[in-house]
Amino acid sequence: MTEQKKSDQTRQKILTAGRSLISKHGFGAVGLARILKESDVPKGSFYYYFPSKDGFGQALLHDYVADYLARIDTLCSGAGSAHDKLTAFWSAWLAHAHSEGIANQCLVVKLGAEVADLSDDMRRILNDGVAELVTRIADLLVAGANDGSVPPISDPRATAQMLYAKFLGAAILSKLSQDQIPLQQALSETTDFLAIR
């Protein structure tokens, strides 16, 4: 194995451990020592991989956004109508018997307000990721109107933004209440909104 590959693997170990800790505790509450201990990387080597904790946060969010969008792209390119794909995406926000839902893993839910005040670079990465996701939702709304599985929508981008905001808000309310009812209501309302009449 080349030194570069080892380096990439170690960097990824730090990002993976950091994502797990930060998704549970927030960015400010997790120190570098804890991330390095969790990733089994010596303390002195952090700055070999990242220029600062903010630089680590930026890399973490780039990694998270790329992973999230890749999963959405897989969903969008799969079989089924646009309506089926939208329903699968919205349903994935809820926890199911053997898996956490998107809401429990979402760094936008966990870090959106925190990083907006903490780091403009981190805020921009999350905001750009949300914009990319909204574009994909809007594209599915257009595809659904074309394949007849979703009613025609006059402004797909604005509608996609509204639907995403609905689920983001519901995810925050679900975290506060420790109950999936807000997400279940969002899913029910969205299903009704997208139904062909």
C-alpha positions in Angstrom: 0.0 0.0 0.0 1.4 3.4 -0.9 2.0 6.1 1.6 -0.6 8.3 -0.2 -3.2 5.6 0.2 -2.4 5.1 3.9 -2.7 8.8 4.3 -6.0 9.0 2.6 -7.3 6.1 4.7 -6.2 7.7 7.9 -7.8 11.0 6.9 -11.0 9.2 6.1 -10.9 7.4 9.5 -10.7 10.8 11.2 -13.6 12.1 9.1 -15.8 9.0 9.8 -15.1 9.1 13.6 -15.7 12.9 13.6 -19.0 12.5 11.7 -20.3 10.0 14.2 -19.3 12.1 17.2 -20.5 15.4 15.8 -23.8 14.0 14.6 -24.5 13.0 18.3 -22.9 15.9 20.2 -22.5 18.9 17.8 -19.4 20.6 16.4 -18.5 22.8 19.3 -19.0 20.1 21.9 -16.5 17.6 20.4 -12.8 18.3 20.8 -10.0 17.2 18.6 -8.6 14.9 21.2 -11.9 13.0 21.4 -12.1 12.7 17.6 -8.5 11.4 17.4 -9.0 8.9 20.2 -12.2 7.6 18.5 -10.3 7.3 15.2 -7.2 5.7 16.9 -4.9 8.3 15.4 -2.0 9.9 17.4 -2.8 13.3 18.8 0.1 15.1 17.1 -0.9 14.0 13.6 -4.2 15.9 13.2 -2.5 18.9 11.6 -0.9 16.7 9.0 -4.4 16.0 7.6 -6.3 19.2 8.4 -5.1 22.8 8.9 -7.4 23.5 11.8 -10.7 22.3 13.4 -12.5 24.6 11.0 -10.7 23.0 8.1 -11.6 19.6 9.5 -15.3 20.8 9.7 -15.2 21.9 6.1 -13.7 18.6 5.0 -16.3 16.7 7.1 -19.2 18.7 5.5 -17.8 18.2 2.0 -17.6 14.5 2.6 -21.1 14.4 4.1 -22.7 16.4 1.3 -20.9 14.3 -1.4 -22.1 11.1 0.3 -25.7 12.4 0.7 -26.0 13.6 -2.9 -24.5 10.3 -4.2 -27.2 8.4 -2.3 -29.9 10.7 -3.8 -28.5 10.3 -7.3 -28.6 6.5 -6.9 -32.3 6.9 -5.8 -33.1 9.2 -8.7 -31.4 6.9 -11.3 -33.2 3.8 -10.1 -36.3 2.1 -11.3 -39.8 3.5 -10.7 -41.8 6.6 -11.3 -40.7 10.0 -10.0 -43.5 9.8 -7.5 -42.1 6.5 -6.2 -38.7 8.1 -5.9 -40.0 11.1 -4.0 -42.0 8.9 -1.7 -38.9 6.7 -1.0 -36.9 9.8 -0.2 -39.5 11.4 2.1 -40.1 8.0 3.8 -36.4 7.6 4.5 -36.6 10.6 6.9 -38.4 8.4 9.4 -36.7 5.7 11.5 -37.7 2.2 10.6 -37.4 -1.1 12.5 -33.8 -1.8 11.6 -32.4 1.6 10.6 -32.3 5.2 11.7 -34.0 7.7 9.4 -32.3 10.6 7.6 -33.6 12.9 10.3 -31.4 11.2 12.9 -28.3 11.3 10.8 -28.8 14.7 9.1 -26.0 17.2 9.7 -28.1 20.0 8.4 -30.6 19.3 11.2 -27.7 18.9 13.8 -25.4 21.7 12.6 -27.3 24.1 10.5 -27.8 26.8 13.1 -24.5 26.1 14.9 -22.2 26.4 11.9 -24.0 29.4 10.5 -22.8 31.4 13.4 -19.5 29.6 13.8 -17.9 29.5 10.3 -18.9 31.1 7.1 -17.1 28.5 5.1 -18.9 25.6 6.8 -22.2 27.4 6.4 -21.6 27.9 2.7 -20.8 24.2 2.2 -24.0 23.1 3.9 -26.0 25.8 2.1 -24.6 24.7 -1.3 -25.4 21.1 -0.4 -29.0 22.0 0.4 -29.3 23.9 -2.9 -28.0 20.8 -4.8 -30.6 18.6 -3.0 -33.4 21.0 -3.7 -32.4 21.0 -7.3 -32.7 17.2 -7.4 -36.1 17.3 -5.7 -37.3 19.9 -8.2 -36.0 17.7 -11.1 -38.1 14.8 -9.7 -41.1 17.0 -9.5 -40.7 18.0 -13.2 -40.1 14.3 -14.1 -43.2 13.3 -12.2 -45.3 15.9 -14.0 -43.9 14.5 -17.3 -44.5 10.8 -16.4 -47.9 11.6 -15.0 -47.1 10.4 -11.4 -47.1 13.9 -9.8 -49.4 16.8 -10.5 -48.0 19.6 -12.6 -46.4 22.3 -10.4 -46.0 25.8 -11.6 -42.7 26.5 -9.7 -40.9 23.2 -9.0 -37.9 24.8 -7.4 -40.0 26.8 -4.9 -42.1 23.7 -4.2 -39.0 21.6 -3.7 -37.6 24.2 -1.3 -40.9 24.3 0.6 -41.1 20.5 0.9 -37.5 20.2 2.1 -38.1 23.0 4.6 -41.2 21.1 5.9 -39.1 17.9 6.5 -36.2 19.9 8.0 -38.6 21.6 10.4 -40.4 18.3 11.2 -37.0 16.7 11.9 -36.1 19.4 14.4 -39.5 19.1 16.1 -39.1 15.3 16.2 -35.7 15.7 17.9 -37.2 18.1 20.4 -40.2 15.9 21.2 -38.3 12.6 20.8 -41.2 11.4 18.7 -41.7 10.8 15.0 -45.2 12.3 14.9 -44.0 15.6 13.3 -42.2 13.6 10.5 -45.2 11.3 10.1 -47.4 14.4 9.7 -44.9 15.9 7.1 -45.0 12.6 5.2 -48.8 12.4 5.2 -49.1 16.1 4.1 -46.5 15.6 1.4 -48.1 12.4 0.1 -51.4 14.2 -0.1 -49.9 17.2 -1.8 -48.2 15.1 -4.5 -51.3 12.8 -5.1 -52.8 12.8 -8.6 -56.5 13.8 -8.3 
